[in-house]
Amino acid sequence: MIDLSIVIVSFNARADLERCLASLHAAPPAARHEIVVVDNHSSDGSADAAAAWPAVKVIPAGENLGFARATNVGIRAGAGENVLLLNSDTIVPAGAIDRLLAELRRDPGVAVVGPRLVDANGRAELSYGRMIGPFNELRQKIRSRRPALVDRLTRRRHSPDWVSGACLLVRRAEAEAVGLLDERFFMYTEDVDFCAAIKARGGRIVFTPDVEVVHLRGRSAASAPAATEAAYRRSQVAFYEKHRPGWVPLLKLYLKLRGHV
């Protein structure tokens, strides 16, 4: 078995995907690895562009499966002992993946590792957090709007409830033990749910500031804001139905009053 399967889901993000693959090929991980790209029926030539890169396995989905379902297709198609979920809008610096693997191997009790995510200008993203709930969501939003606070919070290695699926390293055995990602989440919150399932089995989630990966977030949302908002709200309701059922009536009322339903 090889060390690592890098799974990238792409949907109409050709420029980002090519940039991501270029970073992986410019400074490939020393670990034995494979790259699997699942294309969610893009219309911009993403699949052909990815196939032009050497040693990249491209899986055309034939339809837009959503993030969780497409990710599962990629995980099942890979053979790595570990799996790196990687957004197409990321740029991976030299050595970053090998350092993430070292973090995972340092402690057998660690099941998931996430790096510090920064934008193109080096500003940090609050890419971890507590389990989603009404008060924790509000807390996360308030903190995310304070760049200086985010910078300080993301300088500390610790064990949160979840790390962002934009760049998430997981042991394959742990991923398979929880049935991979829950496919009821088309887009958003699937990473929080995935980490929650792994943590419930006793696996530790680790955020490390010692590894940085560039995340050019918000590009897909900017291209289709209405569809992105709708997808987020559907996943939010599905998440609360699964994890916080008592809050679902209030959430639906709130969304109705805000015009999101």
C-alpha positions in Angstrom: 0.0 0.0 0.0 1.2 3.5 -0.8 1.5 6.1 1.9 -1.0 8.6 0.7 -4.0 9.3 -1.6 -4.5 12.9 -2.4 -8.2 13.4 -3.3 -9.3 16.6 -5.0 -12.9 17.3 -6.0 -13.3 19.9 -8.8 -16.4 21.6 -10.2 -15.8 24.3 -12.9 -12.6 25.5 -11.2 -10.1 24.7 -14.0 -7.7 27.6 -13.2 -7.7 26.8 -9.5 -7.3 23.0 -10.2 -4.3 23.6 -12.5 -2.7 25.9 -9.9 -3.2 23.3 -7.2 -1.8 20.4 -9.3 1.1 22.6 -10.4 2.0 23.2 -6.7 1.9 19.4 -6.0 4.1 18.7 -9.0 6.6 21.5 -8.4 7.4 20.1 -5.0 5.9 16.6 -4.7 5.7 14.9 -1.3 8.6 12.6 -0.5 6.0 10.0 0.7 4.7 7.5 -1.8 1.5 9.0 -3.1 -1.1 9.2 -5.7 -3.4 12.1 -6.9 -7.0 11.4 -7.6 -9.2 14.1 -9.1 -13.0 13.6 -9.1 -14.6 16.0 -11.6 -18.2 16.9 -10.8 -19.3 17.2 -14.5 -17.5 20.5 -15.1 -18.2 22.4 -18.3 -14.9 24.3 -18.3 -12.5 21.4 -19.4 -11.3 20.7 -15.9 -11.2 17.0 -16.4 -9.1 17.2 -19.5 -6.8 19.8 -17.9 -6.2 17.5 -14.9 -5.6 14.4 -17.2 -2.8 16.3 -18.9 -0.8 16.1 -15.7 1.4 13.0 -15.3 0.3 10.4 -12.8 -3.0 12.1 -12.0 -6.0 9.7 -12.0 -9.1 11.5 -13.2 -12.6 10.2 -12.4 -15.4 12.0 -14.4 -18.4 11.8 -12.2 -20.9 12.3 -15.0 -23.0 14.6 -12.8 -22.5 17.0 -10.0 -22.4 14.7 -7.0 -21.6 17.3 -4.4 -18.5 17.4 -2.3 -19.1 14.6 0.2 -20.3 12.0 -2.4 -17.5 12.9 -4.9 -14.9 12.8 -2.1 -16.0 9.3 -1.2 -15.7 8.2 -4.9 -12.1 9.5 -4.8 -11.3 7.8 -1.5 -12.6 4.5 -2.7 -10.6 4.8 -5.9 -7.4 5.3 -4.0 -5.0 2.9 -2.3 -3.2 5.1 0.2 -2.8 4.2 3.8 -3.7 7.8 4.5 -6.0 10.2 2.7 -5.5 13.9 2.1 -8.7 15.8 1.3 -7.6 18.8 -0.7 -9.7 21.6 -2.2 -8.9 22.6 -5.8 -8.5 26.2 -4.6 -5.4 25.4 -2.5 -1.7 25.9 -3.2 0.5 23.4 -1.3 4.0 24.6 -0.4 7.0 22.3 -0.5 7.2 19.9 2.4 3.8 20.7 3.8 2.3 17.3 3.1 5.2 15.4 4.5 5.0 17.5 7.7 1.3 16.7 8.0 2.1 13.0 7.6 4.8 13.3 10.3 2.2 14.9 12.6 -0.1 12.0 12.0 2.6 9.3 12.6 3.9 10.9 15.7 0.9 9.8 17.8 -1.2 6.7 16.9 -4.1 8.2 18.8 -4.3 11.1 16.3 -6.7 10.3 13.4 -7.0 13.6 11.7 -4.6 16.5 11.1 -5.4 19.9 9.6 -2.8 22.7 8.8 -3.0 26.5 9.3 -4.8 27.8 6.2 -3.9 31.3 4.9 -5.0 33.3 1.9 -2.8 34.7 -0.9 -1.7 37.5 1.4 -0.8 35.3 4.3 -3.9 36.2 6.4 -5.1 33.2 8.4 -8.4 31.5 8.2 -10.2 30.2 11.3 -10.1 26.7 9.9 -11.1 24.7 13.0 -13.6 25.0 15.7 -16.0 23.5 18.3 -18.9 21.2 17.3 -21.5 23.2 15.4 -24.4 24.5 17.5 -26.3 27.8 17.6 -23.9 29.4 20.1 -20.7 27.9 18.6 -21.7 29.1 15.1 -22.2 32.6 16.4 -18.9 32.5 18.3 -17.1 31.2 15.1 -18.6 34.1 13.0 -17.6 36.7 15.5 -14.1 35.4 15.8 -13.7 35.1 12.0 -14.3 38.8 11.5 -11.4 39.8 13.7 -8.2 39.1 11.7 -5.8 39.9 14.5 -7.6 37.4 16.8 -7.7 34.8 14.1 -4.0 35.2 13.6 -3.3 34.7 17.3 -5.7 31.7 17.6 -4.2 29.9 14.7 -0.6 30.0 16.1 -1.4 27.3 18.7 -1.3 23.5 18.2 -4.3 21.9 19.9 -7.2 19.4 19.5 -10.4 21.0 18.3 -13.6 19.3 17.5 -13.0 19.7 13.7 -10.6 21.0 11.1 -11.5 22.3 7.6 -12.0 19.8 4.8 -10.1 22.2 2.5 -7.0 20.4 3.6 -7.6 17.4 6.0 -5.3 14.5 6.5 -6.9 11.3 7.8 -5.9 7.7 8.4 -7.8 5.6 5.8 -8.7 3.0 8.5 -10.4 5.7 10.5 -12.2 7.1 7.5 -13.5 3.7 6.5 -14.5 2.9 10.1 -17.1 5.7 10.1 -18.3 5.0 6.6 -16.4 7.9 4.9 -18.2 11.2 4.5 -22.0 11.4 5.1 -23.5 12.0 1.6 -26.6 13.8 2.9 -24.3 16.9 3.0 -24.1 18.1 -0.6 -21.7 21.0 0.3 -20.6 22.4 3.6 -20.6 20.9 7.2 -19.5 17.5 5.9 -16.0 18.0 7.4 -17.5 18.9 10.8 -19.7 15.8 10.7 -16.8 13.6 9.5 -14.6 14.8 12.3 -17.4 14.3 14.9 -17.8 10.7 13.8 -14.1 10.0 14.0 -13.9 11.7 17.4 -16.8 9.7 18.7 -14.7 6.5 18.1 -11.9 8.0 20.2 -9.8 9.4 17.4 -8.1 12.8 18.1 -8.4 15.7 15.8 -5.3 17.9 15.7 -4.8 21.4 14.3 -1.1 22.3 13.7 0.2 25.8 13.0 3.6 24.3 12.0 2.2 23.6 8.5 0.7 26.2 6.3 -1.3 25.8 3.1 -2.7 28.6 0.9 -6.5 28.5 0.6 -8.0 30.9 -2.0 -11.4 30.5 -0.4 -14.6 32.1 -1.6 -14.0 31.9 -5.3 -16.8 29.4 -6.0 -19.2 31.2 -3.8 -18.4 34.5 -5.6 -19.2 32.9 -9.0 -22.6 31.5 -7.8 -23.6 33.2 -4.6 -27.3 32.2 -4.6 -26.6 28.5 -5.3 -23.8 28.5 -2.7 -26.1 30.1 -0.1 -28.8 27.6 -0.8 -26.4 24.6 -0.6 -25.1 25.9 2.7 -28.5 26.3 4.2 -29.6 22.8 3.1 -26.5 21.3 4.7 -27.0 23.4 7.8 -30.5 22.1 8.3 -29.4 18.5 7.6 -26.6 18.9 10.1 -29.0 20.1 12.8 -31.4 17.4 12.0 -28.7 14.8 12.6 -26.8 16.4 15.6 -29.0 19.1 17.1 -32.6 18.0 16.4 -34.1 20.0 19.3 -32.9 23.2 17.5 -34.4 22.4 14.1 -37.8 24.2 14.5 -36.1 27.4 15.6 -33.5 27.1 12.9 -36.2 26.7 10.2 -38.1 29.6 11.7 -35.0 31.8 11.6 -34.3 30.9 8.0 -37.9 31.6 7.0 -37.8 35.0 8.6 -34.5 35.7 6.9 -36.0 34.6 3.5 -33.7 31.6 3.1 -36.5 29.0 2.9 
